Each structure stands twice: as structure tokens, then as C-alpha cells.
Amino acid sequence: MHPQVAKARARVAALPRGVRAGERTPAELAEAKRDLEKANRDAYIDRLVANAPAFTPEQVDRLRVLLEPARRDLSRAEATGGDAA
């Protein structure tokens, strides 16, 4: 199991006890569940990349085209000190 998934899963498992005891809030539990979903997605992507064949030059060019708008948004956000959204 991916270490981040294990950590997030343990946090989600422990939080309901804290919510029942009044030591944690339902919002913290919801955040922990979102973190677990993200960790699962990240682990899935890591596995995909690790097992995938190398990209062809054509695939690299296509990815550059697809990711260019996101790169511009990120550059703009970094320049203004804000979010990319």
C-alpha cells in the first residue's frame, strides 16, 4: 500500500471516535475523507506511470499541447501570487 494512502486511511479510521467524543468536528472527518480520495488517486497515477511504456515523441508533443493552458494559468497565478483558478 502506498504510504500516503495508509496514512490517510488511518486518519479517516481514527476520526469518527474523535467526532463522537467531541474532540473533532464532522468537517475534519470530511477533509480527511477528501485527503484519502486524493491519496488513492495519486497512488493510482503513480502505478500507471511506473507501469506505462515510454511516450513516443508524438505523444509528448500532444501532452504539451494539452497541458499548455494549465501551464499558462499556473504561471499567471505565480506572477500575481494567487490561485491558478
Backbone torsions as a table, in degrees:
resi	resn	phi	psi	omega
1	MET	NA	138.4	178.1
2	HIS	-60.2	135.9	-176.9
3	PRO	-57.7	-38.4	-179.9
4	GLN	-68.3	-34.4	177.3
5	VAL	-67.0	-44.1	179.5
6	ALA	-60.6	-43.3	-179.9
7	LYS	-64.4	-46.2	-179.8
8	ALA	-65.9	-39.1	179.4
9	ARG	-63.8	-41.4	179.0
10	ALA	-64.3	-38.9	179.3
11	ARG	-64.4	-44.4	179.4
12	VAL	-63.5	-39.0	-179.1
13	ALA	-66.7	-34.5	-176.2
14	ALA	-83.1	-28.8	-172.5
15	LEU	-64.7	-37.0	-179.4
16	PRO	-57.2	-34.8	177.0
17	ARG	-62.9	-42.0	178.8
18	GLY	-66.6	-36.1	178.2
19	VAL	-65.7	-45.9	178.9
20	ARG	-62.2	-34.4	-178.6
21	ALA	-83.2	-4.2	179.7
22	GLY	81.2	7.9	-179.3
23	GLU	-88.4	-18.6	-179.5
24	ARG	-131.6	161.4	-178.9
25	THR	-105.9	157.3	173.8
26	PRO	-57.8	-31.9	178.4
27	ALA	-63.6	-37.0	177.1
28	GLU	-65.4	-38.5	177.6
29	LEU	-66.0	-42.6	178.0
30	ALA	-62.0	-41.4	177.9
31	GLU	-63.4	-41.3	178.9
32	ALA	-62.9	-39.0	177.7
33	LYS	-66.1	-39.5	176.2
34	ARG	-63.6	-40.5	177.9
35	ASP	-62.6	-38.3	177.6
36	LEU	-65.6	-43.3	177.5
37	GLU	-59.6	-42.6	178.8
38	LYS	-64.5	-43.8	179.3
39	ALA	-61.8	-39.8	176.8
40	ASN	-63.7	-42.9	177.9
41	ARG	-63.5	-44.6	-179.8
42	ASP	-61.7	-42.0	179.3
43	ALA	-64.9	-39.8	178.1
44	TYR	-61.6	-46.4	179.7
45	ILE	-63.3	-42.0	177.0
46	ASP	-57.3	-44.2	179.3
47	ARG	-65.1	-42.4	178.8
48	LEU	-59.1	-48.9	-178.0
49	VAL	-64.7	-41.4	-178.6
50	ALA	-64.3	-32.5	-175.9
51	ASN	-99.5	-3.8	-176.0
52	ALA	-83.9	148.5	174.1
53	PRO	-70.2	162.5	179.3
54	ALA	-62.9	147.3	177.6
55	PHE	-70.8	147.1	171.8
56	THR	-79.7	161.7	176.7
57	PRO	-56.8	-35.5	178.6
58	GLU	-65.7	-39.6	178.7
59	GLN	-67.0	-39.0	177.6
60	VAL	-61.7	-45.3	178.2
61	ASP	-60.6	-42.6	179.7
62	ARG	-63.5	-42.0	178.0
63	LEU	-63.3	-39.4	177.3
64	ARG	-58.9	-43.9	179.5
65	VAL	-63.3	-44.8	-178.1
66	LEU	-66.6	-35.0	-175.7
67	LEU	-90.8	-9.2	-177.9
68	GLU	-56.2	-46.0	178.9
69	PRO	-59.4	-38.1	179.0
70	ALA	-67.6	-38.4	178.8
71	ARG	-64.1	-42.1	178.6
72	ARG	-63.5	-43.5	178.6
73	ASP	-60.7	-43.3	180.0
74	LEU	-64.6	-43.7	178.8
75	SER	-61.4	-42.3	179.3
76	ARG	-63.4	-43.1	-179.4
77	ALA	-65.6	-40.3	178.8
78	GLU	-65.1	-37.5	-179.1
79	ALA	-67.9	-33.3	-177.8
80	THR	-97.2	-7.4	-179.1
81	GLY	77.2	16.5	-177.8
82	GLY	-114.9	-170.1	177.4
83	ASP	-79.5	158.7	-179.5
84	ALA	-77.9	-10.9	-175.5
85	ALA	-75.0	NA	NA
